[in-house]
Amino acid sequence: MIHPIIAIVGRPNVGKSTLFNRLVGRRQSLVRDVPGVTRDRLYGTVTFERWQATVVDTGGFEPATTDDLMSAMRAQIMLAIEEADLIVFTVDGREGLTPVDTEIGGILRRSGRPVVVAVNKVDGAVQEAALGDVYRLGFKTVMPVSAEHGRGVAEMLEAVRDAAPVPVAEPGIDGVRVAIVGRPNVGKSSLVNAVLGQPRVLVHSAPGTTRDSVDTPLIYRGHPYVLIDTAGIRRKGKVSEALEKLSVVMALKSLERCQVAVLVLDATEGVTAQDAHIAGYAHDAGRALVIAVNKWDLVPPGMVSRGDVTGQIHDRLPFLDYAPICFISALRSAGLPELFDTVNRVAAEAQRRVAPGDLLALFREALDRRPMSAHGVPLRIQAALQVAVSPPTFALRVNLPENIHFSYERYLINSLRHAHPFAGSPIRLLFRKSGKSAARPGPRRSLGGSRR
C-alpha cells in the first residue's frame, strides 16, 4: 500500500517531535527543550485503527532566516511540504499565535495541501478557551492536543484520516538495510544524497549536522535498499552535550537495525582513533561491514596508493580484516556502483549456511593441523553446527570449552574463513561442553575476531 504522507510543520520548540513520537509509538525523534533540535526530515509510520500513514517530522521553520544552517533547514521543510499529502501545522497553545506562526500559515495555504492545525500543549479548559484565536490562521480544522500526555491525539488522527488521500495498493519497497556510519564530517550525508541524486538529507560543513537517524527506501541499479543515515559518532568520553549523547545512542541503534554497515573514512585524514571506536561498535553489533574510503578525489595523484591506504586500515583496524574496502568520492558520485555491488555481496554472504558435516570435518582438520591441549588433555570437537546468520554463528561442542584461548579461537575462525570467507561478516563461535553437560552452554561465550 502507498500510504499518505503527513508532514508535521511548525516553528521551533512547539512540540513537533513530541507529537511525532506519540504518533509513531516510540522514541524515534530527539526531544529536548532547546529550539532547533530536529534538523532533518524524519520518517515513521502512524497506525490509527486500521488506517496507516507515513508521518514526517521536520525542523523548526523560520521563514525569514538568513543563517546558512537555518536556511538549509528551511529548504528541507519545503521539500517535506512538497512531498506531503497533508500537513499537521503545530502551534503552541500556551504561548498563543506569533508572527512566525502567521507567516508559516501563509506559506501552507499557498502550498495547496490540506492542513490540520494541532494546537499543542493544551492540557485543560484554560488553554482550550484560547483556541478561537487560532482560527485567524484561516484553516478549517483546528484540534487541541497534548502530545506529551496523549490528550486529543486520537481525535486529531481521526480528522487527519478523514482529510488525507485514501491509501493506494502497490508493492512495497523492501531491501537490504544499510546504515551509513562514521565520525562527524566524513561525508555520510553526502554519500546518501549522491546515491539518491537529490538532497534527501541535510549537508553542511559544520560537524554534527545530522542528529537523527534517517531511513530512506530506494531502488539503486535495480536493487532495493533502505539507507539509514546516522549522526556522526564520537568517542563516548568526548561527547559532553546531552543532545549529542542522544544522537550517538540513536546511531548505535541504527547499527542494531541494519543488515550492512558502511563505515565511511576520510581519505585525507587517514584512520583515526575515533574511526577505530566506531568500527568496534559495528563489529560488536555483529553487522556485515564494508569500509568506504571517501574523498579519494582529494588525494593528490601519486602521493599515496590504494594499497598503502588498505595497509594502514588493516594495521589500525586488524579486527576488521574480513571487511572489503572500497574507494569512493561522494561529491563526484565516483565508485558508488562498486560500493553497492560489495554491499550486495556481503549481505548475501552474511546469510550463508554451512552444512553440519562439512563444518565438523573442517574444524577437525584444523585441530589435526594444530593440536591443542590443557593439563595433558587434548582438545576434542564432538559436533559443530551453524546456529545463526547475520552474523554467522557456530556452536562447537568440545570437551575443554573453558580452556580455549582467544588466539586459538582466532585460528579456528581463520580456518573456517579459508573454506568459507563470509566476506564482510564477523564470525562468532560458541563453545559448549560435551559429554554429560552437553545440553548446557559452557562458561565462555565467544565473539569471534574480538578486538583483543
MONOR-V728173 format. One line per field, one symbol per residue. ss: DSSP state (~ for helix, > for strand, _ for the rest). psi: psi as a letter, one per 20 degrees, with the letter a starting at -180 (. if undefined). Layout:
ss = ???
psi = ???
This chain:
ss = _>_>>>>>>______~~~~~~~~~_________________>>>>>>>__>>>>>>>__________~~~~~~~~~~~~~~~~__>>>>>>>______~~~~~~~~~~~~~__>>>>>>>____~~~~__~~~~~~~___>>>>_>____>_~~~~~~~~~~~____>_______>>>>>>______~~~~~~~~~_________________>>>>>>>__>>>>>>>______~~~___~~~~~~~~~~~~~~~~__>>>>>>>______~~~~~~~~~~~~___>>>>>>>_~~~_______~~~~~~~~~~~_~~~___>>>>_>____>_~~~~~~~~~~~~~~~_____~~~~~~~~~~~~~~___>>__>>__>>>>>>>>____>>>>>>__~~~__~~~~~~~~~~~~~~________>>>>>>_~~~___>>>>>_______
psi = poqqpopoqrrqkikghggghggijrmhqppqlpqjgpgrppqrpppodjqqqpqpqrrponhjqipgghhhghhghhghghiqhqpooproighrqrhgggggggghghhjqqpppoorkoiahghhhjhhhhiihjqgoppprnhhijpigghghghgghiqqpqppqpqprapoopoqrrqkikghhgghhghjrmhqppqipqjgphqpppoqrpolipqropopqqpprphiiohphghghggghghhhhhirhppoopqohiiaprhgghgghhggghijqqpppoorkhiipppigqrhhgggggghghmhikiipqpqprohhjkpjgghghhhggghgghiiqqpqgghgggghhhhhhhnqqrpkipqppohqpppirrmqppppporilhijoqhhhggghghgghhhnhlpipqpppppqprbhkhipqrippqnqkrm.
